[in-house]
Amino acid sequence: MAILSAQRLPLSGLQPTYASAAGGGDQAPVGDKLVLHVRNGDAASKTVTIATPGTVGDLAVADAQQVIPASGSAFIPLKSTYRDPMTGRASITYSAVTSVTVAVLQLP
């Protein structure tokens, strides 16, 4: 599992650095201005799952899932809802990692 770092997005713009999605999943910081950008360069769609460790009453909150279409991308907000109490970061997994790259961006 790789730990992703946030890249600050200055007002002048940013050419982000992307990492290959890790087969065992990734961890990322969480916060109001943080987003995960996922790019899928494969011919098949991929599903990104972010664990939601919280509960409401005695019921577990469902994990967040986003389907990334073939040759597509998506931005996923990394809200504090996803903060794992043990690591302080979001736990992210992928249905497959072939041709999937990710970057965590911190908006101004």
C-alpha positions as CSV (number, residue, x, y, z in Angstrom):
1,M,0.0,0.0,0.0
2,A,1.5,3.3,-1.1
3,I,1.0,6.6,0.8
4,L,0.1,9.4,-1.6
5,S,1.1,13.0,-0.8
6,A,-1.0,16.0,-1.6
7,Q,0.3,18.4,-4.3
8,R,-0.6,22.0,-3.7
9,L,-2.4,23.7,-6.7
10,P,-1.1,27.2,-6.9
11,L,-3.2,30.0,-8.5
12,S,-0.7,29.9,-11.4
13,G,-1.6,26.3,-12.2
14,L,0.1,22.9,-11.8
15,Q,1.3,20.0,-13.9
16,P,0.7,17.3,-11.4
17,T,2.8,14.2,-10.9
18,Y,0.9,11.0,-11.1
19,A,1.7,7.7,-9.4
20,S,0.7,4.2,-10.5
21,A,-2.2,2.9,-8.5
22,A,-0.9,0.3,-6.0
23,G,-2.3,-3.2,-6.3
24,G,-2.8,-3.4,-2.6
25,G,-4.4,0.0,-2.5
26,D,-3.2,3.5,-1.5
27,Q,-3.6,5.8,1.4
28,A,-4.2,9.6,1.0
29,P,-4.6,12.6,3.3
30,V,-8.1,13.9,3.8
31,G,-9.4,17.4,4.1
32,D,-11.9,20.0,2.7
33,K,-9.7,21.1,-0.2
34,L,-8.2,17.7,-1.2
35,V,-9.3,15.7,-4.2
36,L,-8.1,12.4,-5.7
37,H,-7.7,12.5,-9.5
38,V,-7.8,9.1,-11.0
39,R,-6.9,8.4,-14.7
40,N,-7.8,5.2,-16.4
41,G,-5.8,4.5,-19.5
42,D,-7.1,1.0,-19.9
43,A,-9.7,-0.3,-22.4
44,A,-11.8,-1.5,-19.4
45,S,-13.6,0.5,-16.7
46,K,-12.2,0.4,-13.2
47,T,-13.9,0.9,-9.8
48,V,-12.3,3.0,-7.1
49,T,-13.4,2.4,-3.6
50,I,-12.7,4.6,-0.6
51,A,-13.4,3.1,2.8
52,T,-15.9,4.9,5.0
53,P,-15.0,3.9,8.5
54,G,-17.9,5.6,10.2
55,T,-21.2,4.4,11.5
56,V,-24.6,5.9,12.1
57,G,-26.1,4.3,15.2
58,D,-25.1,0.7,14.9
59,L,-25.1,0.7,11.1
60,A,-22.0,1.0,9.0
61,V,-21.8,3.7,6.4
62,A,-21.4,2.3,2.9
63,D,-18.0,2.7,1.2
64,A,-17.8,5.3,-1.6
65,Q,-17.3,3.9,-5.1
66,Q,-16.6,5.7,-8.3
67,V,-16.5,3.9,-11.7
68,I,-13.8,5.3,-14.0
69,P,-14.7,4.5,-17.6
70,A,-12.2,3.2,-20.1
71,S,-9.8,6.0,-21.1
72,G,-11.5,8.3,-18.6
73,S,-10.8,10.1,-15.4
74,A,-12.6,11.3,-12.3
75,F,-12.1,13.7,-9.4
76,I,-13.1,12.3,-6.0
77,P,-13.3,14.7,-3.0
78,L,-11.2,13.4,0.0
79,K,-13.5,14.6,2.8
80,S,-12.8,13.9,6.5
81,T,-15.6,11.3,6.3
82,Y,-13.0,8.9,4.9
83,R,-10.4,9.4,7.7
84,D,-9.3,6.1,9.1
85,P,-9.0,6.6,12.9
86,M,-5.8,4.4,13.0
87,T,-3.9,6.1,10.2
88,G,-5.6,9.5,9.8
89,R,-5.7,8.9,6.0
90,A,-8.2,7.6,3.5
91,S,-7.9,4.0,2.4
92,I,-8.3,3.6,-1.4
93,T,-8.6,0.3,-3.3
94,Y,-9.1,-0.4,-7.1
95,S,-10.9,-3.2,-8.9
96,A,-7.7,-3.4,-11.0
97,V,-4.7,-1.2,-11.4
98,T,-3.6,-1.8,-15.0
99,S,-3.0,1.7,-16.6
100,V,-4.5,3.5,-13.6
101,T,-2.6,6.5,-12.3
102,V,-3.5,8.8,-9.4
103,A,-2.7,12.1,-7.9
104,V,-3.9,13.9,-4.7
105,L,-4.4,17.6,-5.4
106,Q,-4.8,20.4,-2.7
107,L,-7.0,23.1,-4.1
108,P,-6.3,26.8,-3.3
